[in-house]
Amino acid sequence: MKDPLAYIENIQQKPEPLRKMIATALVIFFALVIIGVWITTFSLAPSEPAAAASEPSPFSLLWNFTKDSVGQIYK
């Protein structure tokens, strides 16, 4: 395999439209890889049972904290 820096220098010598096409293809490829990994994490079955329903979600805790803080400001 060629030296990575030599490969980058070779791409830098290409015309600008080709460089933009390569950059676009790489961005799309890596975005699809990230989205694929993200989706597969949703489809995996949890090894432990879900958290108890009595535990509030982080978003509800944040909402209640914000609501209480704003309520104390305008008392």
N, CA, C and O atoms as a GROMACS GRO file, in nm:
protein
  300
    1MET      N    1   0.085  -0.118   0.000
    1MET     CA    2   0.000   0.000   0.000
    1MET      C    3   0.089   0.124   0.000
    1MET      O    4   0.195   0.128   0.063
    2LYS      N    5   0.043   0.223  -0.070
    2LYS     CA    6   0.119   0.347  -0.078
    2LYS      C    7   0.115   0.422   0.054
    2LYS      O    8   0.027   0.401   0.138
    3ASP      N    9   0.211   0.508   0.068
    3ASP     CA   10   0.216   0.595   0.185
    3ASP      C   11   0.091   0.684   0.185
    3ASP      O   12   0.058   0.742   0.082
    4PRO      N   13   0.020   0.695   0.299
    4PRO     CA   14  -0.102   0.776   0.302
    4PRO      C   15  -0.078   0.922   0.259
    4PRO      O   16  -0.161   0.981   0.192
    5LEU      N   17   0.035   0.977   0.298
    5LEU     CA   18   0.063   1.116   0.260
    5LEU      C   19   0.084   1.128   0.109
    5LEU      O   20   0.045   1.228   0.049
    6ALA      N   21   0.145   1.027   0.048
    6ALA     CA   22   0.162   1.028  -0.097
    6ALA      C   23   0.026   1.019  -0.166
    6ALA      O   24   0.004   1.081  -0.270
    7TYR      N   25  -0.064   0.940  -0.108
    7TYR     CA   26  -0.199   0.929  -0.164
    7TYR      C   27  -0.271   1.063  -0.157
    7TYR      O   28  -0.338   1.104  -0.252
    8ILE      N   29  -0.258   1.132  -0.044
    8ILE     CA   30  -0.323   1.264  -0.029
    8ILE      C   31  -0.261   1.364  -0.126
    8ILE      O   32  -0.332   1.444  -0.187
    9GLU      N   33  -0.130   1.360  -0.139
    9GLU     CA   34  -0.065   1.450  -0.235
    9GLU      C   35  -0.110   1.422  -0.377
    9GLU      O   36  -0.124   1.514  -0.457
   10ASN      N   37  -0.132   1.296  -0.410
   10ASN     CA   38  -0.181   1.258  -0.542
   10ASN      C   39  -0.321   1.316  -0.565
   10ASN      O   40  -0.350   1.366  -0.674
   11ILE      N   41  -0.406   1.309  -0.464
   11ILE     CA   42  -0.542   1.365  -0.476
   11ILE      C   43  -0.535   1.517  -0.490
   11ILE      O   44  -0.615   1.576  -0.562
   12GLN      N   45  -0.440   1.580  -0.422
   12GLN     CA   46  -0.427   1.725  -0.430
   12GLN      C   47  -0.388   1.770  -0.571
   12GLN      O   48  -0.415   1.884  -0.608
   13GLN      N   49  -0.326   1.684  -0.649
   13GLN     CA   50  -0.286   1.717  -0.786
   13GLN      C   51  -0.400   1.704  -0.885
   13GLN      O   52  -0.390   1.751  -0.998
   14LYS      N   53  -0.509   1.641  -0.844
   14LYS     CA   54  -0.624   1.621  -0.933
   14LYS      C   55  -0.699   1.753  -0.953
   14LYS      O   56  -0.683   1.846  -0.874
   15PRO      N   57  -0.780   1.762  -1.059
   15PRO     CA   58  -0.860   1.883  -1.080
   15PRO      C   59  -0.962   1.902  -0.967
   15PRO      O   60  -1.003   1.806  -0.902
   16GLU      N   61  -1.001   2.027  -0.945
   16GLU     CA   62  -1.091   2.059  -0.834
   16GLU      C   63  -1.225   1.985  -0.839
   16GLU      O   64  -1.269   1.937  -0.735
   17PRO      N   65  -1.291   1.973  -0.955
   17PRO     CA   66  -1.419   1.899  -0.954
   17PRO      C   67  -1.403   1.753  -0.909
   17PRO      O   68  -1.491   1.700  -0.841
   18LEU      N   69  -1.293   1.690  -0.946
   18LEU     CA   70  -1.270   1.553  -0.902
   18LEU      C   71  -1.242   1.547  -0.753
   18LEU      O   72  -1.288   1.455  -0.685
   19ARG      N   73  -1.168   1.645  -0.700
   19ARG     CA   74  -1.143   1.650  -0.556
   19ARG      C   75  -1.273   1.668  -0.478
   19ARG      O   76  -1.292   1.607  -0.373
   20LYS      N   77  -1.362   1.753  -0.530
   20LYS     CA   78  -1.490   1.775  -0.463
   20LYS      C   79  -1.575   1.647  -0.466
   20LYS      O   80  -1.644   1.616  -0.370
   21MET      N   81  -1.568   1.574  -0.578
   21MET     CA   82  -1.644   1.451  -0.589
   21MET      C   83  -1.590   1.346  -0.490
   21MET      O   84  -1.669   1.274  -0.428
   22ILE      N   85  -1.460   1.338  -0.475
   22ILE     CA   86  -1.400   1.245  -0.380
   22ILE      C   87  -1.439   1.283  -0.238
   22ILE      O   88  -1.473   1.196  -0.157
   23ALA      N   89  -1.433   1.412  -0.207
   23ALA     CA   90  -1.469   1.458  -0.073
   23ALA      C   91  -1.616   1.428  -0.042
   23ALA      O   92  -1.649   1.384   0.068
   24THR      N   93  -1.703   1.452  -0.139
   24THR     CA   94  -1.846   1.425  -0.121
   24THR      C   95  -1.869   1.276  -0.100
   24THR      O   96  -1.947   1.238  -0.012
   25ALA      N   97  -1.803   1.193  -0.178
   25ALA     CA   98  -1.820   1.048  -0.164
   25ALA      C   99  -1.772   1.001  -0.028
   25ALA      O  100  -1.836   0.915   0.034
   26LEU      N  101  -1.662   1.055   0.021
   26LEU     CA  102  -1.612   1.016   0.152
   26LEU      C  103  -1.706   1.060   0.265
   26LEU      O  104  -1.728   0.985   0.360
   27VAL      N  105  -1.760   1.180   0.253
   27VAL     CA  106  -1.853   1.228   0.355
   27VAL      C  107  -1.978   1.141   0.358
   27VAL      O  108  -2.025   1.103   0.465
   28ILE      N  109  -2.032   1.108   0.240
   28ILE     CA  110  -2.152   1.023   0.234
   28ILE      C  111  -2.121   0.885   0.290
   28ILE      O  112  -2.202   0.829   0.364
   29PHE      N  113  -2.005   0.829   0.255
   29PHE     CA  114  -1.967   0.696   0.304
   29PHE      C  115  -1.960   0.694   0.456
   29PHE      O  116  -2.020   0.607   0.519
   30PHE      N  117  -1.888   0.790   0.515
   30PHE     CA  118  -1.874   0.790   0.660
   30PHE      C  119  -2.006   0.821   0.731
   30PHE      O  120  -2.032   0.769   0.840
   31ALA      N  121  -2.090   0.905   0.671
   31ALA     CA  122  -2.222   0.932   0.730
   31ALA      C  123  -2.307   0.805   0.730
   31ALA      O  124  -2.376   0.777   0.827
   32LEU      N  125  -2.301   0.730   0.620
   32LEU     CA  126  -2.378   0.605   0.614
   32LEU      C  127  -2.326   0.502   0.714
   32LEU      O  128  -2.404   0.428   0.773
   33VAL      N  129  -2.195   0.498   0.734
   33VAL     CA  130  -2.139   0.406   0.834
   33VAL      C  131  -2.188   0.443   0.973
   33VAL      O  132  -2.229   0.357   1.051
   34ILE      N  133  -2.183   0.572   1.005
   34ILE     CA  134  -2.227   0.618   1.138
   34ILE      C  135  -2.376   0.591   1.157
   34ILE      O  136  -2.417   0.543   1.263
   35ILE      N  137  -2.456   0.621   1.056
   35ILE     CA  138  -2.601   0.596   1.066
   35ILE      C  139  -2.628   0.446   1.079
   35ILE      O  140  -2.716   0.406   1.155
   36GLY      N  141  -2.553   0.364   1.005
   36GLY     CA  142  -2.571   0.219   1.015
   36GLY      C  143  -2.540   0.166   1.153
   36GLY      O  144  -2.614   0.084   1.207
   37VAL      N  145  -2.431   0.213   1.212
   37VAL     CA  146  -2.396   0.171   1.349
   37VAL      C  147  -2.503   0.219   1.446
   37VAL      O  148  -2.541   0.147   1.538
   38TRP      N  149  -2.550   0.340   1.426
   38TRP     CA  150  -2.652   0.396   1.515
   38TRP      C  151  -2.781   0.314   1.507
   38TRP      O  152  -2.842   0.285   1.610
   39ILE      N  153  -2.822   0.277   1.388
   39ILE     CA  154  -2.946   0.200   1.372
   39ILE      C  155  -2.930   0.060   1.430
   39ILE      O  156  -3.023   0.008   1.492
   40THR      N  157  -2.814  -0.002   1.411
   40THR     CA  158  -2.796  -0.136   1.466
   40THR      C  159  -2.797  -0.136   1.618
   40THR      O  160  -2.832  -0.236   1.680
   41THR      N  161  -2.758  -0.026   1.681
   41THR     CA  162  -2.764  -0.022   1.826
   41THR      C  163  -2.908  -0.019   1.875
   41THR      O  164  -2.937  -0.064   1.986
   42PHE      N  165  -3.000   0.033   1.794
   42PHE     CA  166  -3.142   0.030   1.831
   42PHE      C  167  -3.200  -0.108   1.816
   42PHE      O  168  -3.289  -0.146   1.892
   43SER      N  169  -3.153  -0.185   1.720
   43SER     CA  170  -3.213  -0.315   1.693
   43SER      C  171  -3.160  -0.425   1.784
   43SER      O  172  -3.218  -0.533   1.789
   44LEU      N  173  -3.051  -0.399   1.856
   44LEU     CA  174  -2.999  -0.499   1.948
   44LEU      C  175  -3.091  -0.513   2.068
   44LEU      O  176  -3.137  -0.413   2.125
   45ALA      N  177  -3.117  -0.636   2.106
   45ALA     CA  178  -3.202  -0.660   2.223
   45ALA      C  179  -3.123  -0.628   2.348
   45ALA      O  180  -3.006  -0.667   2.359
   46PRO      N  181  -3.183  -0.558   2.442
   46PRO     CA  182  -3.110  -0.525   2.565
   46PRO      C  183  -3.082  -0.653   2.646
   46PRO      O  184  -3.168  -0.740   2.655
   47SER      N  185  -2.963  -0.662   2.704
   47SER     CA  186  -2.926  -0.780   2.782
   47SER      C  187  -2.988  -0.774   2.922
   47SER      O  188  -3.005  -0.877   2.988
   48GLU      N  189  -3.022  -0.655   2.966
   48GLU     CA  190  -3.084  -0.638   3.097
   48GLU      C  191  -3.227  -0.588   3.077
   48GLU      O  192  -3.256  -0.523   2.976
   49PRO      N  193  -3.313  -0.615   3.170
   49PRO     CA  194  -3.449  -0.561   3.159
   49PRO      C  195  -3.447  -0.408   3.164
   49PRO      O  196  -3.356  -0.348   3.220
   50ALA      N  197  -3.547  -0.350   3.107
   50ALA     CA  198  -3.556  -0.204   3.104
   50ALA      C  199  -3.562  -0.148   3.245
   50ALA      O  200  -3.602  -0.217   3.339
   51ALA      N  201  -3.521  -0.023   3.260
   51ALA     CA  202  -3.522   0.042   3.391
   51ALA      C  203  -3.664   0.047   3.445
   51ALA      O  204  -3.762   0.048   3.370
   52ALA      N  205  -3.672   0.050   3.573
   52ALA     CA  206  -3.804   0.055   3.637
   52ALA      C  207  -3.879   0.180   3.594
   52ALA      O  208  -3.820   0.286   3.573
   53ALA      N  209  -4.008   0.166   3.581
   53ALA     CA  210  -4.090   0.278   3.535
   53ALA      C  211  -4.093   0.391   3.636
   53ALA      O  212  -4.128   0.504   3.602
   54SER      N  213  -4.058   0.361   3.761
   54SER     CA  214  -4.061   0.465   3.863
   54SER      C  215  -3.945   0.563   3.847
   54SER      O  216  -3.949   0.673   3.902
   55GLU      N  217  -3.841   0.525   3.773
   55GLU     CA  218  -3.729   0.617   3.750
   55GLU      C  219  -3.768   0.719   3.644
   55GLU      O  220  -3.810   0.682   3.535
   56PRO      N  221  -3.754   0.847   3.675
   56PRO     CA  222  -3.787   0.949   3.573
   56PRO      C  223  -3.678   0.954   3.466
   56PRO      O  224  -3.562   0.924   3.490
   57SER      N  225  -3.720   0.993   3.348
   57SER     CA  226  -3.624   1.003   3.239
   57SER      C  227  -3.536   1.127   3.258
   57SER      O  228  -3.575   1.220   3.329
   58PRO      N  229  -3.419   1.128   3.197
   58PRO     CA  230  -3.331   1.246   3.209
   58PRO      C  231  -3.396   1.373   3.156
   58PRO      O  232  -3.374   1.482   3.210
   59PHE      N  233  -3.477   1.360   3.051
   59PHE     CA  234  -3.542   1.478   2.995
   59PHE      C  235  -3.647   1.534   3.090
   59PHE      O  236  -3.661   1.656   3.102
   60SER      N  237  -3.721   1.446   3.158
   60SER     CA  238  -3.819   1.498   3.254
   60SER      C  239  -3.750   1.562   3.373
   60SER      O  240  -3.799   1.662   3.426
   61LEU      N  241  -3.635   1.507   3.415
   61LEU     CA  242  -3.560   1.571   3.523
   61LEU      C  243  -3.511   1.709   3.483
   61LEU      O  244  -3.520   1.805   3.560
   62LEU      N  245  -3.459   1.719   3.360
   62LEU     CA  246  -3.412   1.849   3.310
   62LEU      C  247  -3.527   1.948   3.300
   62LEU      O  248  -3.513   2.064   3.337
   63TRP      N  249  -3.642   1.902   3.250
   63TRP     CA  250  -3.758   1.989   3.236
   63TRP      C  251  -3.804   2.038   3.372
   63TRP      O  252  -3.832   2.157   3.389
   64ASN      N  253  -3.813   1.948   3.470
   64ASN     CA  254  -3.858   1.988   3.604
   64ASN      C  255  -3.758   2.084   3.669
   64ASN      O  256  -3.799   2.179   3.735
   65PHE      N  257  -3.629   2.061   3.650
   65PHE     CA  258  -3.528   2.151   3.705
   65PHE      C  259  -3.540   2.289   3.644
   65PHE      O  260  -3.536   2.390   3.715
   66THR      N  261  -3.556   2.295   3.511
   66THR     CA  262  -3.569   2.424   3.443
   66THR      C  263  -3.696   2.496   3.488
   66THR      O  264  -3.694   2.616   3.514
   67LYS      N  265  -3.806   2.422   3.496
   67LYS     CA  266  -3.934   2.481   3.537
   67LYS      C  267  -3.925   2.536   3.680
   67LYS      O  268  -3.973   2.646   3.708
   68ASP      N  269  -3.864   2.460   3.770
   68ASP     CA  270  -3.850   2.508   3.907
   68ASP      C  271  -3.757   2.629   3.917
   68ASP      O  272  -3.784   2.722   3.992
   69SER      N  273  -3.649   2.627   3.841
   69SER     CA  274  -3.555   2.740   3.843
   69SER      C  275  -3.620   2.868   3.792
   69SER      O  276  -3.605   2.974   3.852
   70VAL      N  277  -3.693   2.857   3.682
   70VAL     CA  278  -3.760   2.976   3.625
   70VAL      C  279  -3.870   3.020   3.720
   70VAL      O  280  -3.894   3.140   3.736
   71GLY      N  281  -3.938   2.925   3.783
   71GLY     CA  282  -4.042   2.961   3.880
   71GLY      C  283  -3.987   3.038   3.999
   71GLY      O  284  -4.053   3.128   4.051
   72GLN      N  285  -3.867   3.003   4.043
   72GLN     CA  286  -3.807   3.075   4.155
   72GLN      C  287  -3.759   3.214   4.115
   72GLN      O  288  -3.757   3.305   4.197
   73ILE      N  289  -3.719   3.230   3.989
   73ILE     CA  290  -3.674   3.361   3.942
   73ILE      C  291  -3.790   3.459   3.941
   73ILE      O  292  -3.773   3.575   3.979
   74TYR      N  293  -3.906   3.415   3.898
   74TYR     CA  294  -4.022   3.505   3.883
   74TYR      C  295  -4.116   3.503   4.002
   74TYR      O  296  -4.232   3.543   3.987
   75LYS      N  297  -4.071   3.458   4.119
   75LYS     CA  298  -4.153   3.464   4.239
   75LYS      C  299  -4.170   3.605   4.289
   75LYS      O  300  -4.237   3.627   4.389
   0.00000   0.00000   0.00000
